Amino acid sequence: MSFTLPNLPYAYDALEPYIDAKTMEIHHSKHHNGYTNNLNGAIQGTDLEGKTIEDILANISKAGPAVRNNGGGYYNHCLFWEVMSPNGGGEPSGKLGDAINQKFGSFENFKTEFSKAAATRFGSGWAWLCVKADGSLRICSSPNQDNPLMDISECPGTPILCLDVWEHAYYLNYQNRRPDYIEAFFNVVNWDEVSKRFEKAN
């Protein structure tokens, strides 16, 4: 087995009331676990076995749909858990805060643009804050389990923040009120982790 389901860095109920414990439990133990197992099955016995998830995604155009869907699902959720925290919320400071203000004009403008990317992604997918090759920031969204690391991505870059807008991520608590879920997400964003990823990507 090349990949294992990571443990969450907090309890299932740690993000309440913003993300409920039942959703977290199902999302992690069922959905993310399913992507992990299916990815391992898809790469078993192929030349992808033993490669890092980043290497696999960087050459995803050469892989089949099972690797694309489950590899994306595996990576995306690993990042998603880490950029949330029960001690999250607020605004980023330091180099990331400066970069956001420079690119978007203000944190509020960034929040508006990121929320729009998440709210207007039709069907299932993800919203992203990425670092481009030139070190600048960009906001975009992707369908299904695609992400900016993939060589087929329309918005290539290094993801440092993501939001899952598949219905399984929020439906138990928010039903069809995706904008309410997006607004709640900002109360649990782990800006310390996002900042570390920003500095590493530069």
C-alpha positions in Angstrom: 0.0 0.0 0.0 1.6 3.3 -1.1 -0.8 5.7 0.7 -2.4 5.7 4.1 -5.3 7.7 5.4 -3.9 10.4 7.7 -5.2 11.0 11.1 -7.0 14.3 11.6 -5.0 16.8 13.7 -8.1 17.4 15.9 -11.2 15.5 17.0 -14.2 15.1 14.8 -16.2 17.6 16.9 -13.3 20.2 17.2 -14.6 22.4 14.4 -18.2 22.7 15.7 -20.4 24.7 15.4 -19.0 25.6 12.0 -18.5 22.0 10.7 -20.4 19.4 12.6 -18.8 16.2 14.0 -21.0 13.8 12.0 -20.0 15.4 8.7 -16.3 15.4 9.7 -16.5 11.7 10.7 -18.2 10.6 7.5 -16.0 12.9 5.3 -12.8 11.6 6.8 -13.5 7.9 7.6 -15.7 7.2 4.6 -15.0 9.6 1.7 -11.3 10.3 2.2 -10.7 6.6 3.2 -12.4 5.5 0.0 -10.2 7.8 -2.2 -7.1 6.4 -0.4 -8.1 2.8 -0.9 -9.1 3.3 -4.5 -5.9 5.2 -5.3 -3.9 2.3 -3.9 -5.9 -0.1 -6.0 -5.5 2.0 -9.2 -1.7 2.2 -8.9 -1.0 -1.3 -7.7 1.3 -3.1 -10.1 2.0 0.0 -12.2 5.0 2.3 -12.5 3.1 4.9 -10.3 3.5 2.6 -7.3 6.1 4.1 -5.0 5.9 7.6 -6.4 4.8 10.6 -4.3 1.3 12.0 -4.7 2.8 15.2 -6.1 4.7 13.3 -8.8 1.6 11.4 -9.7 -0.5 14.5 -10.0 2.2 16.4 -12.0 1.8 13.7 -14.7 -1.8 13.0 -14.3 -2.5 13.4 -18.1 -0.7 10.1 -18.6 -2.8 8.3 -16.0 -6.4 6.9 -16.2 -9.5 8.5 -14.7 -9.3 6.3 -11.6 -5.9 7.7 -10.7 -7.0 11.2 -11.6 -10.2 11.1 -9.5 -8.8 9.2 -6.5 -5.3 10.8 -6.5 -6.9 14.2 -6.5 -9.4 13.1 -3.8 -6.5 11.8 -1.7 -4.3 14.9 -2.0 -7.1 17.5 -1.8 -8.5 16.1 1.5 -5.0 15.8 3.1 -4.6 19.5 2.5 -8.1 20.4 3.5 -7.8 18.9 7.0 -4.5 20.7 7.6 -5.7 24.2 6.6 -8.4 24.0 9.3 -8.1 24.3 13.0 -10.3 24.7 16.1 -8.1 27.7 16.8 -8.5 29.1 13.3 -10.2 32.2 11.9 -9.1 35.8 11.9 -6.8 37.1 9.3 -3.3 36.2 8.1 -0.3 38.3 9.0 3.3 38.6 8.0 4.4 37.8 4.5 1.1 36.1 3.5 -1.0 38.9 4.8 1.2 41.4 2.9 0.9 39.3 -0.3 -2.9 39.1 0.0 -3.2 42.8 0.5 -0.9 43.4 -2.5 -2.8 41.1 -4.8 -6.4 41.6 -3.7 -6.3 45.1 -2.1 -7.5 43.9 1.3 -8.3 40.7 3.2 -12.0 41.4 2.7 -11.5 41.6 -1.1 -9.7 38.3 -0.9 -12.4 36.7 1.1 -15.1 38.0 -1.4 -13.2 36.6 -4.4 -12.4 33.2 -2.7 -16.1 32.9 -1.6 -17.2 33.7 -5.1 -14.9 31.0 -6.6 -16.4 28.5 -4.1 -20.0 29.5 -4.5 -20.0 29.6 -8.3 -18.2 26.3 -8.9 -21.1 24.4 -10.6 -21.7 20.9 -9.2 -18.9 19.4 -7.2 -15.4 20.7 -6.8 -12.9 22.9 -4.9 -11.9 26.5 -4.4 -8.2 27.2 -4.2 -5.7 29.9 -3.2 -2.5 29.1 -5.0 1.1 30.4 -5.5 1.9 30.7 -9.1 5.4 30.0 -10.6 6.3 33.7 -10.3 5.5 33.7 -6.6 2.2 35.7 -6.9 -1.2 34.5 -5.6 -4.2 33.4 -7.5 -7.7 32.2 -6.7 -9.5 29.7 -8.8 -11.7 26.6 -8.6 -11.6 23.2 -10.2 -14.2 20.5 -10.9 -14.6 17.2 -9.2 -11.3 16.2 -7.5 -9.0 18.1 -9.9 -6.4 20.4 -8.4 -3.8 23.0 -9.5 -0.9 20.5 -9.2 -2.3 18.5 -12.1 -0.7 19.0 -15.5 -4.2 19.3 -17.0 -5.2 22.2 -14.6 -6.5 25.4 -16.1 -5.0 27.3 -13.0 -1.6 25.7 -12.3 0.2 26.5 -9.1 1.0 25.3 -5.6 -2.2 25.1 -3.5 -1.9 26.6 0.0 -5.6 26.9 0.9 -8.6 24.9 -0.3 -12.3 24.5 0.3 -14.2 21.4 -0.5 -17.6 22.3 -2.1 -18.8 18.8 -2.7 -22.2 18.5 -1.1 -20.9 15.7 1.2 -18.7 18.3 2.9 -21.6 20.4 4.2 -25.1 18.9 3.4 -25.9 17.5 6.8 -25.6 20.9 8.5 -26.2 23.4 5.7 -28.3 21.5 3.2 -28.3 23.5 -0.1 -26.9 26.7 1.7 -23.4 26.5 0.3 -22.8 30.3 0.9 -23.4 29.8 4.6 -20.9 26.9 4.7 -18.4 29.0 2.9 -18.8 31.9 5.4 -18.5 29.4 8.3 -15.2 28.0 6.8 -13.4 31.3 7.5 -13.9 30.8 11.2 -11.7 27.7 11.1 -9.0 28.6 8.6 -5.6 27.7 10.0 -3.7 30.8 8.7 -0.4 29.6 10.4 -0.4 26.5 8.3 -1.4 28.5 5.1 1.4 30.9 5.8 4.0 28.1 6.2 2.9 26.7 2.8 3.1 30.1 1.2 6.6 30.7 2.4 7.7 27.2 1.3 6.2 27.8 -2.1 8.2 31.0 -2.6 
